Amino acid sequence: MTCTEEAEAQFAEIDLLLSMFPSEEELQVDELSHAELRAYVEGTAHTPPSIRPQFSIKLKVENPPVSITLLCTYPTDYPKVLPDIAVRCSVLTRSQQMMLHSNLNTYLSENCIGDVCILSAVQWINDNAQAYITKSVPVSDLKKEDVLMMSKKIFTRLWIYSHHIYNKIKRKNILEWAEEMNLSGFSMPGKPGIVCVEGQQSTCNEFWARVKVLTWKRITIRHREDVPFDNTWTEKRTDSLRKFTGFHEVSFDTHGTRGNHMDLGQLYQFLSEKGCSDIFQMYFGIEGR
């Protein structure tokens, strides 16, 4: 298969998925990578796409009713090689998600190498996910167990730096995961991209575990703050340590040829108002003003 034929297979599969999952609630395709792929396939661009095509598919499994999201990214050589697929489900533990993901990859490698396989992955999830879900501990029970482990509680604040955050799916994931895990903080898209989350250490770690496996040019934890609790832990005490109310995407006056650079002076003022002005120098190596 030539690169052009591989690109054609990728573009055709995405078009098929768009026809089968017409709602954005079911399928979200990264617009920029899809546009580059289209231009390459149609011949208006003569170089391969600079961004790997990526999209997410949200499935609903019955009995019990649970949502499962597949985060899919095409390698350049797909379908000669398998796609990168991450499975996300709020009622599965991380180890259960890893097992489901491993078994899915085994199935695809044994049955689908050389052919487009996203629909095969969707069908396999529909057929097999229930077995993993029924073995899992409900999220509500996990939270109750966490509350009982007061002596081991740690309040954490993570300051995450990315080379850039443009992708709408990633931005949506960041917002949804923070809300799901009761984390406060903010996300600043653009170049560079900045994310701050704060809350219980276990949930901050889970948030980072989900975010870092997405496709990034560069992403890292620039700074970490941990405050141990003693036996007097309460939810009110957790809230008293938060510097942010809820989790939001923030935007400052944009500039640059693509309108993707934020006003760092306004970012510094925002951090100062939250009592976090020292973080600015950790990110950018200069004092804010």
C-alpha positions in Angstrom: 0.0 0.0 0.0 1.4 3.4 -0.9 1.0 6.3 1.5 -1.7 7.7 -0.7 -3.7 4.5 -0.5 -3.3 4.4 3.2 -4.5 7.9 3.5 -7.5 7.1 1.2 -8.4 4.2 3.4 -8.2 6.4 6.5 -10.3 9.1 4.9 -12.9 6.6 3.7 -13.2 5.0 7.1 -13.8 8.4 8.8 -16.5 9.2 6.2 -18.2 5.9 6.9 -18.1 6.6 10.7 -19.5 10.0 10.1 -22.5 8.5 8.3 -23.0 5.9 11.0 -22.6 8.2 13.9 -24.1 11.5 12.7 -24.4 13.1 16.2 -21.5 14.9 17.8 -22.6 13.2 21.0 -21.6 10.0 19.4 -18.6 10.9 17.2 -16.2 13.9 17.4 -13.6 14.2 14.7 -10.6 16.5 15.0 -11.4 19.1 12.3 -7.8 20.3 11.6 -6.4 16.8 11.1 -9.5 15.7 9.0 -9.1 18.8 6.8 -5.4 18.0 6.2 -6.2 14.4 5.4 -9.0 15.5 3.0 -6.6 17.9 1.2 -4.0 15.2 0.8 -6.4 12.6 -0.5 -8.1 15.0 -2.9 -4.7 16.2 -4.2 -4.9 19.9 -3.1 -2.0 19.2 -0.8 1.1 17.3 -1.9 2.6 16.5 1.4 1.2 14.0 4.0 -0.9 15.5 6.9 1.3 17.0 9.6 -1.2 16.0 12.3 -2.3 12.4 12.8 -6.1 11.9 12.3 -7.9 11.5 15.6 -11.5 11.2 16.8 -13.6 9.9 19.7 -16.6 7.6 19.7 -19.0 7.4 22.6 -20.8 4.1 23.0 -23.6 3.3 25.4 -23.7 -0.2 26.9 -26.9 -1.6 28.4 -27.4 -3.6 31.6 -26.0 -1.6 33.4 -26.3 1.5 31.3 -22.8 2.9 31.0 -21.0 5.2 28.6 -17.7 4.0 27.1 -15.5 6.3 25.0 -12.9 5.2 22.4 -10.2 7.7 21.7 -8.7 6.8 18.3 -5.6 8.0 16.5 -4.4 6.8 13.1 -0.6 6.1 12.7 0.7 7.1 9.3 0.9 3.5 8.2 -2.7 2.5 9.3 -4.3 0.2 8.3 -1.0 -1.7 7.8 -0.6 -1.3 11.5 -3.2 -1.1 14.3 -4.7 2.3 15.3 -4.0 3.8 18.7 -7.1 3.3 20.7 -7.6 4.3 24.3 -10.7 3.1 26.2 -12.3 5.3 28.9 -15.1 4.3 31.2 -15.9 6.0 34.5 -17.0 2.8 36.3 -13.8 0.8 35.4 -10.7 1.0 37.5 -7.5 1.9 35.7 -6.3 -1.8 35.8 -9.6 -2.9 34.4 -9.4 -0.4 31.6 -5.9 -1.6 30.8 -7.1 -5.2 30.7 -10.0 -4.4 28.4 -7.6 -2.3 26.2 -5.1 -5.2 26.0 -7.7 -7.8 25.1 -9.2 -5.4 22.4 -5.7 -5.0 20.9 -5.2 -8.8 20.9 -8.4 -9.3 19.1 -7.6 -6.6 16.5 -4.0 -7.9 15.9 -5.4 -11.4 15.3 -8.2 -10.4 13.0 -7.8 -7.0 11.5 -4.1 -6.3 10.5 -4.1 -4.8 7.0 -7.8 -3.8 7.1 -9.6 -0.8 8.6 -10.8 -1.9 12.0 -12.6 0.8 13.9 -16.0 -0.7 13.4 -14.6 -4.1 14.5 -13.3 -2.4 17.6 -16.7 -0.8 18.3 -18.5 -4.2 17.8 -16.0 -6.0 20.1 -16.6 -3.3 22.8 -20.4 -3.7 22.4 -20.0 -7.5 22.7 -17.5 -7.7 25.5 -17.5 -4.6 27.7 -20.3 -5.8 30.0 -18.1 -8.6 31.4 -15.6 -6.0 32.6 -18.3 -3.6 33.9 -20.1 -6.2 36.0 -16.8 -7.1 37.7 -16.1 -3.4 38.5 -16.7 -1.6 41.8 -19.3 1.3 41.3 -17.8 4.7 41.4 -19.9 5.7 44.4 -18.5 2.8 46.4 -15.0 3.8 45.4 -15.5 7.3 46.7 -16.9 6.0 50.0 -13.8 3.8 50.5 -11.6 6.8 49.8 -13.4 8.8 52.5 -12.7 6.1 55.0 -8.9 6.3 54.4 -8.6 9.7 56.0 -5.2 9.2 57.4 -3.8 8.7 53.9 -5.5 11.7 52.3 -3.3 14.1 50.4 -4.4 17.3 48.7 -2.6 17.8 45.4 -2.3 20.6 42.9 -0.7 19.7 39.5 0.6 22.4 37.1 0.8 20.8 33.6 2.6 22.4 30.7 1.9 21.4 27.0 3.7 22.7 23.9 0.2 23.5 22.7 -3.5 22.6 23.2 -5.6 23.1 20.1 -7.5 19.9 19.6 -11.2 20.3 20.5 -11.6 16.6 21.6 -8.7 17.0 24.0 -10.1 20.2 25.4 -13.5 18.6 25.9 -11.9 15.6 27.6 -9.9 17.8 30.0 -13.1 19.6 31.0 -15.2 16.4 31.3 -12.6 14.5 33.3 -12.0 17.3 35.7 -15.7 17.6 36.4 -16.1 13.8 36.7 -13.3 13.7 39.3 -14.4 16.7 41.2 -11.2 18.6 40.5 -11.0 22.3 40.4 -8.6 24.5 38.4 -8.4 25.7 34.8 -7.2 24.9 31.3 -5.7 27.5 29.0 -5.7 26.3 25.3 -3.4 27.7 22.7 0.4 27.8 22.6 1.6 27.1 25.1 -1.2 25.1 26.8 -1.5 25.2 30.6 -3.7 23.0 32.8 -4.0 23.2 36.6 -6.0 20.6 38.6 -6.4 20.4 42.3 -8.1 18.0 44.6 -7.5 14.6 46.2 -4.1 13.1 45.2 -5.6 9.9 43.8 -8.0 11.7 41.5 -5.3 14.2 40.3 -3.0 11.2 39.5 -5.8 9.5 37.6 -6.5 12.7 35.7 -2.8 12.9 34.7 -2.7 9.2 33.7 -5.6 9.9 31.3 -4.2 13.1 29.8 -0.6 12.0 29.3 -1.5 9.0 27.1 -3.2 11.3 24.5 -1.1 12.3 21.5 1.0 15.4 22.4 4.0 17.1 20.9 5.2 17.6 24.5 3.4 17.5 27.8 4.8 17.4 31.3 4.0 18.2 35.0 5.9 21.5 35.5 5.2 21.7 39.3 3.4 19.6 41.9 2.1 20.6 45.3 1.1 18.0 47.9 -0.4 18.8 51.3 -0.9 15.7 53.6 -4.1 15.5 55.7 -4.2 14.1 59.2 -7.1 12.3 60.9 -9.2 15.4 61.0 -9.8 15.4 57.2 -13.1 16.7 56.1 -14.5 17.8 52.7 -14.7 21.3 54.0 -10.9 21.2 54.7 -10.3 20.1 51.1 -12.3 23.0 49.8 -10.4 25.4 52.0 -7.2 24.4 50.3 -8.5 25.0 46.8 -7.4 28.2 45.0 -10.0 27.8 42.2 -13.8 27.3 42.2 -14.8 24.6 39.8 -12.9 23.9 36.6 -13.1 26.1 33.6 -11.4 26.8 30.3 -9.9 30.3 30.4 -9.0 32.6 27.5 -7.1 35.9 27.4 -6.6 38.3 24.5 -5.3 36.1 21.7 -2.8 37.2 19.1 -0.4 35.6 16.5 -1.0 34.6 12.9 -3.3 31.8 14.0 -4.8 33.6 16.9 -3.5 30.9 19.2 -1.1 32.9 21.6 -2.6 34.1 24.8 -1.7 37.4 26.5 0.8 36.3 29.2 0.4 39.6 31.1 -3.3 38.8 31.6 -2.4 35.2 32.6 0.0 36.6 35.2 -2.8 38.8 36.6 -5.1 35.9 36.7 -2.6 33.8 38.6 -1.8 36.6 41.0 -5.5 37.0 41.8 -5.6 33.3 42.7 -2.4 33.6 44.9 -0.3 31.6 42.4 1.9 34.3 40.9 5.1 32.4 41.6 4.0 29.7 39.2 4.4 32.1 36.2 8.2 32.1 36.6 8.2 28.3 36.9 6.4 28.1 33.5 8.2 30.8 31.6 11.5 31.5 33.4 10.8 35.2 33.9 9.1 37.3 36.5 5.5 38.3 35.6 4.3 41.8 35.6 
